Amino acid sequence: MSSPGWPGAPGRAARGACYPDESQSPTRPEAPLSNSVHPSISSSGLTHPESDGELRQAREHDLFAKAHAFTRAEELVALGLNPYFRAIEAQHGGAVTVEGREMVITGSNDYLGLTQDPRLKEAARAALDDFGTSCTGSRFLTGTLTLHEVLELRLAEFFRKPAALTFSAGFLGALSIISALVGRHDIVYFDRENHASLFDAARLSFGTLRKYAHGDMDALERKLAEDSRKPGGRLIVTDGVFSMSGHVAKLPEIVEIARRHDARVMVDDAHASGVLGAGGRGTAEHFGLEHEVDLIFGTFSKSLASVGGFVAGDAKVVNWIKYKARPFMFTAALPAMQMAAALKALEIIDAEPWHRERLWENVRRLRDGMSSLGFDNLGSTTPIVPVLVGPDETTVRFWRALWDEGVFSTPALPPSVPAGQAIVRTSVNANHTPEQLDRVLTVFEAVGRQLGVIV
Ligand SMILES: Cc1ncc(COP(=O)(O)O)c(C=O)c1O
């Protein structure tokens, strides 16, 4: 079967890096799917057989034409091959109910399993009673609650930084920090595997974006050296744990390079907060570099079992972002329930290291099992355990076979990953039982052999 052309964009938008960056062009129309591939499926709900040149020309000016011509997702749904937007009916431990049946979930980012913790639910309920359902205003004006101040103090304390600021989403945090700090003559250096929110943030800023190959410290140093005579400030931005490969950033080298070239360092610890470091304080703590990293950026939407973003760093810099960042100022403030849940999660991360210990036991079980079966896990050392499949189509078929066997995973296709290197992304959480993980391994082995991914 010819490749029907997988709609990779949802993967990119939802999580992960972009390869290549240029493919993000929002104005590029989708190429229509040829009817010869799937004769039963219309390539466009818009096209009439009698369309003449005049009609086509008129449609070129219709802003909605690309949307009307976009049929890939529907076609994949019809084929049972659309992995996106699968609705979960209930969640319990390491399992979920979908379409009335129980499945082991391997793609979530609930690393410590705290989304179902009764103490977080209770804290959120109490905040709901005290503050209501929404702030209905920007932090700048009527949206600041005492709870924002409490949470920001607690975050600063937890991450050992002078100050912290919260955002209504991590994505908005990335946009806020980078657009406020990186001005016209400034240069920002990005690992190509950085999260999509960081790339969009760089595009929103007026500075220059310089990308280096994933983990290539020589390339980073070279680019900084090439720019040495240019004016402006320098900011190196890296994911702490890369969301697709599960790699940990080479922070000791990054910090050294930054020092040599007078650059600031920002780490996106979305996948590292609560996970890395003896105290769960993330990548900087893991390497003993908490003082060397200038800005720790993160989200509540993973280990902290809530929604929202944050930055911790120098008080004057945090204050600058607070007064200058449009995606912070012109949006409604983070609601109380989300903050109360995140606050409780921070307390638990501090007081109960056993959630993290159990997570790492599970990581070892799944990762060691996968590699002894012969899967290529891209050298991941974290709870993100990618399984390299390669071709897009095989990857989606892999996902579907897992799905049929009750394993909920997430395929990541280009541009979330480099072309030809599509993966099934699995991730482990503290609530997975050994039986659930063994089941995942059994199913992966059967599907991997069936599709020739392992022999
Ligand atoms: C590495 C990384 N950074 C930032 C974000 C954005 O966080 P949020 O979900 O809070 O918008 C995500 C979430 O997908 C992420 O994976």
The ligand as an SDF file (V2000), in Angstrom:
LIG
                    3D

 16 16  0  0  0  0  0  0  0  0999 V2000
    9.4510   19.8840   26.6600 C   0  0  0  0  0  0  0  0  0  0  0  0
    8.1500   20.6130   26.7990 C   0  0  0  0  0  0  0  0  0  0  0  0
    8.1610   21.9390   26.9970 N   0  0  0  0  0  0  0  0  0  0  0  0
    7.0250   22.6420   27.1330 C   0  0  0  0  0  0  0  0  0  0  0  0
    5.7980   22.0310   27.0750 C   0  0  0  0  0  0  0  0  0  0  0  0
    4.5420   22.8540   27.1860 C   0  0  0  0  0  0  0  0  0  0  0  0
    3.9320   22.6190   28.4080 O   0  0  0  0  0  0  0  0  0  0  0  0
    2.3590   22.7570   28.6350 P   0  0  0  0  0  0  0  0  0  0  0  0
    1.7750   21.3950   28.4100 O   0  0  0  0  0  0  0  0  0  0  0  0
    2.2450   23.1850   30.0590 O   0  0  0  0  0  0  0  0  0  0  0  0
    1.8430   23.7690   27.6820 O   0  0  0  0  0  0  0  0  0  0  0  0
    5.7250   20.6550   26.8970 C   0  0  0  0  0  0  0  0  0  0  0  0
    4.4080   19.9760   26.8600 C   0  0  0  0  0  0  0  0  0  0  0  0
    4.0550   19.2650   25.9960 O   0  0  0  0  0  0  0  0  0  0  0  0
    6.9380   19.9220   26.7430 C   0  0  0  0  0  0  0  0  0  0  0  0
    6.9130   18.6080   26.5280 O   0  0  0  0  0  0  0  0  0  0  0  0
  1  2  1  0
  2  3  1  0
  2 15  2  0
  3  4  2  0
  4  5  1  0
  5  6  1  0
  5 12  2  0
  6  7  1  0
  7  8  1  0
  8  9  2  0
  8 10  1  0
  8 11  1  0
 12 13  1  0
 12 15  1  0
 13 14  2  0
 15 16  1  0
M  END
$$$$
